[in-house]
Amino acid sequence: MASRDPVADLRRIAFLLERANEATYRVKAFRSAAATVARTPPAELAERAAAGTLAKLAGVGDVTARCVTESLAGEEPVYLRRLLSTEGADLPAAAAALRAALRGDCHVHSDWSDGGSPIEEMALAAADLGHEYFVLTDHSPRLTVARGLTAERLRRQLDHVAELNEQLPDGFRILTGIEVDILEDGSLDQEDELLARLDVVVGSVHSRLRDDSARMTRRMLAAIANPHLDVLGHMTGRKVAAPGAGDAAHRTARTRPPSTFDLEKVLAACVEQDKAVEINSRPDRLDPPKRMLTVAVEAGCRFGIDTDAHAPGQLDWQGFGCERAALCGVPADRVVNTWTAGRLLEWTASHG
């Protein structure tokens, strides 16, 4: 039986673990093993597989060694087969149609801030999923816990993205962007000159989430009125108990209630300024809640169904957002990432 590609099998397992929101250490184990196997000469891999010494390679453990051995023998690794058999049911028809209409993702992170993978790895994973583009939205400087990008680092990233776009497969493009902090006075945490250069700006509140409703409302309205902001990210800032992220007690400990603000005023401002409300697909956010999403649909808002992905496997989380959008009656023609990159950029340029 012909050998399979053990590196591809290990990376596929890591991708599926990320998509299932499994513990980070498990994902890292498979990605580390894939990196080691990729560096090891094929003849040495074959010898070690036959001798049962693959686990003596740095970054390869007993479980990953078993996967490599099975792959080299031409067998689909049992671990991969089990993940594929339990990856979940198909999306309902309306959600599946909405997912099929999406051309890209407007909220993606890399290891330049708090993501776990290089930009190019995220881009290749997105292209494999059928995306035509994604917007790279690493954090802004005030969010130091997430290694937010200073103006100098963001300029370097823009140069790097321009180089990557020359190398990526035809039909896929990285759009420049940022997830910029909405500061306490509603201003945006980056230089205006740089924000004006970016293709898409997602603005999110990450601090003082428990401010009173009046103060939070003023803060959000000021940000929405800023001509540089295009998408209002994870609007309520809530955290929910995501499945697959540890035991029940751990998941509950990581929950956070939504911020309070005047929803009707915020949505009316989004409509008036033609800004999009993000439907954040992360299983630990699912923001905004369905009751708010329904009000946003009735208000006439535009939307972006985004993953807020911090790792390649998380790029496939858009289905979660599509399910919620379909349940709340979000029309596909009001979802900005169903548009071509050209139309998306015309829309964002109109805000300036």
Rosetta blueprint (number, residue, H / E / L):
1 M L
2 A L
3 S L
4 R L
5 D L
6 P H
7 V H
8 A H
9 D H
10 L H
11 R H
12 R H
13 I H
14 A H
15 F H
16 L H
17 L H
18 E H
19 R H
20 A L
21 N L
22 E L
23 A L
24 T H
25 Y H
26 R H
27 V H
28 K H
29 A H
30 F H
31 R H
32 S H
33 A H
34 A H
35 A H
36 T H
37 V H
38 A H
39 R H
40 T L
41 P L
42 P H
43 A H
44 E H
45 L H
46 A H
47 E H
48 R H
49 A H
50 A H
51 A H
52 G L
53 T L
54 L H
55 A H
56 K H
57 L L
58 A L
59 G L
60 V L
61 G L
62 D H
63 V H
64 T H
65 A H
66 R H
67 C H
68 V H
69 T H
70 E H
71 S H
72 L H
73 A L
74 G L
75 E L
76 E L
77 P L
78 V H
79 Y H
80 L H
81 R H
82 R H
83 L H
84 L H
85 S H
86 T L
87 E L
88 G L
89 A L
90 D L
91 L L
92 P L
93 A H
94 A H
95 A H
96 A H
97 A H
98 L H
99 R H
100 A H
101 A H
102 L L
103 R L
104 G E
105 D E
106 C E
107 H E
108 V E
109 H L
110 S L
111 D L
112 W L
113 S L
114 D L
115 G L
116 G L
117 S L
118 P L
119 I H
120 E H
121 E H
122 M H
123 A H
124 L H
125 A H
126 A H
127 A H
128 D H
129 L L
130 G L
131 H L
132 E L
133 Y E
134 F E
135 V E
136 L E
137 T L
138 D L
139 H E
140 S L
141 P L
142 R L
143 L L
144 T H
145 V H
146 A H
147 R L
148 G L
149 L L
150 T L
151 A H
152 E H
153 R H
154 L H
155 R H
156 R H
157 Q H
158 L H
159 D H
160 H H
161 V H
162 A H
163 E H
164 L H
165 N H
166 E H
167 Q H
168 L L
169 P L
170 D L
171 G L
172 F L
173 R E
174 I E
175 L E
176 T E
177 G E
178 I E
179 E E
180 V E
181 D E
182 I E
183 L L
184 E L
185 D L
186 G L
187 S L
188 L E
189 D L
190 Q L
191 E L
192 D H
193 E H
194 L H
195 L H
196 A H
197 R H
198 L L
199 D L
200 V E
201 V E
202 V E
203 G E
204 S E
205 V L
206 H L
207 S L
208 R L
209 L L
210 R L
211 D L
212 D L
213 S H
214 A H
215 R H
216 M H
217 T H
218 R H
219 R H
220 M H
221 L H
222 A H
223 A H
224 I H
225 A H
226 N L
227 P L
228 H L
229 L L
230 D L
231 V E
232 L E
233 G L
234 H L
235 M L
236 T L
237 G L
238 R L
239 K E
240 V L
241 A L
242 A L
243 P L
244 G L
245 A L
246 G L
247 D L
248 A H
249 A H
250 H H
251 R H
252 T H
253 A H
254 R L
255 T L
256 R E
257 P L
258 P L
259 S L
260 T L
261 F L
262 D L
263 L H
264 E H
265 K H
266 V H
267 L H
268 A H
269 A H
270 C H
271 V H
272 E H
273 Q H
274 D L
275 K L
276 A E
277 V E
278 E E
279 I E
280 N E
281 S L
282 R L
283 P L
284 D L
285 R L
286 L L
287 D E
288 P L
289 P L
290 K H
291 R H
292 M H
293 L H
294 T H
295 V H
296 A H
297 V H
298 E H
299 A H
300 G L
301 C L
302 R E
303 F E
304 G E
305 I E
306 D E
307 T L
308 D L
309 A E
310 H L
311 A L
312 P H
313 G H
314 Q H
315 L H
316 D H
317 W H
318 Q H
319 G H
320 F H
321 G H
322 C H
323 E H
324 R H
325 A H
326 A H
327 L H
328 C L
329 G L
330 V L
331 P L
332 A H
333 D H
334 R H
335 V E
336 V H
337 N H
338 T H
339 W L
340 T L
341 A H
342 G H
343 R H
344 L H
345 L H
346 E H
347 W H
348 T H
349 A H
350 S H
351 H L
352 G L
